[in-house]
């Protein structure tokens, strides 16, 4: 056995699901924080592409103060992280067996985050106060839009990990 082919007992990199979950957590924790949400609402131009994107990153907002919509808003942020972690864990496994490229990890991470955004919005709206099916469908569309435009960050984070 050559010295360069020694088996390693500890991996240098985390799993693709772990690094993707960390990226999802950071997107929700930073982008959804009350300070960032206030800045995005006051300091960006909603008519430009950059301002629209920065406002979209504030979609999974969470709040500390109690009012009527705080339960559904916080539930959406929590569900987004939990569903993203579950989907990141479930999606790449079958693909890695057939495809050895890292492109499948990127697309799995991106797709998992888009799906998690839609599902978290749908469930949080249905479980929240005054939840209707029509409002849940509209919220799911917004969640998938968020996941599509922010999910590439989770996809990139999933690239470096092992399956």
N, C-alpha and C positions, 0 to 999 in steps of 0.2 A: 504494500500500500504506500503510495507516495505521500509525502508530507503535506502536499496541498489538498489532498482528498480526505483529510481526517474528518470523521463524523463530529458534528457539533452537538453538544448537549443543550446549549441555550442559543436560541435564535437571536440574531441581531435586530430583526424587524418584527413588528407586531403583525397580527392578522389583518387581512383586508377589511373584515367586518369591524375589528376594533378601531383601526385608524379612521374608517368611515364614520363610525359612531362618535368618535371624539370630534371629528369635523362637524357632524350634525349638532352635537351638543354645543360647540363653540358658536355655530351659526345662530342657534336659538338663544344662547346665553348673551351673546354680544349684540346681535342684530335685533333681538326682541326686547332688549333691556329698555326700561323707561327713558333713560338718558339718550340712547340712540334713536328711539322712536320720536322723542321730542325734537331732537336735532334734525332728523330726516323730514319731519313735517314743517319745521320753520326754515331750515337752511338749504333746501334743495328746490329746484325748479321742476314742477310736475309735468311741464310740457316738453321737456327734453328727455332723451333716452337715458342719460346718466342719472338725472334726478328720479326718473321713473324707476330705474333699477335700484337705486339706493332706498327709495321708499318701499319697494317690493321686499327688500331684505328685512324690513321691519315687520313683515306680515305675522310671524309667529310671536307677537308681542305678549308679554306677561306683565302683570301689575301686582303691587303689594296692597294697595288700598282696596277696600271692599265697596263695591257698587253692584248694580244689577248684572252686568255682563262679565264680572271678574271670574266667575266659575268656568264659564265656557271658554273664555280667553286663555286662562291658565291651563285648563284641560287640553286645549288644542296644542299648546306648547309642549306639555308633558307627553301627550300621545304622539306628537311628531318625533320626539327623541326615541320613545319606546318602540314605535312601529318601524322607524328607520333602522334601529339596531336589530330588530327581529328579521326584517326583510334583507338587510345586508348579510346577516348570518345565513339565511335560507337561499338566497338567489345565486351566489357565486359557486356553490358546491357542485352542482351537476355540470356547469359550464367548464369548470377547470379540468374536469376529467377528460373532456373531448378537445378542448382548445388550450394550447399552451401559451397563447399571447396574452399580454397584459391588457389588451383592448377589451377583452371580456370583463375584466375587473372594473375598468373605467365605466363601461356601459351598464354593468350591473349596479354599481354604486349610484350612478346618475338615475337610472330607472327606479331603483329602490327608494331614493329620496323623493322622486316625483310621485310615486305611488303612496308613500307615507304621508306626503303633504295633502293629497286628496282624501285619503282615508281619515286622517286626523281631523280635517275640517268637517267632513261628513259626520263622523261620530260625535265630535264636540258640539256641533250644531243640533244634532238630534237629541243629545243628552242634556243640553243646556236649557235654560228657561225659555219658554215660548218657541221651542224648536218645531219647525214644520218640515215636511219632506221637500217642499219646494225651496225653502231657505237652505236646507242641507245640500241639495243639488247645486245651488248657486255657490255655496261656500266651497264645495268640493272642486268646482271649476277654478276658483281662485287659488285653492291649495295646490292643485296640479300645476297651475301657472307658476306659482312660487317654486315648486319643486323642480320644474323644468328649467327655470332660469337660474336657480341657486344650486341645483343638484350637481352641476359639473364640478363644483368645489368638493363635494363628497366623493364624486367619481375620481377626481385627482388624488384625494387623500387615500382612496382604496388601492391606488396603483402600487404603492410601495410595499404593501403587506403581502404576506404569504396567504394562500387560500386555506 
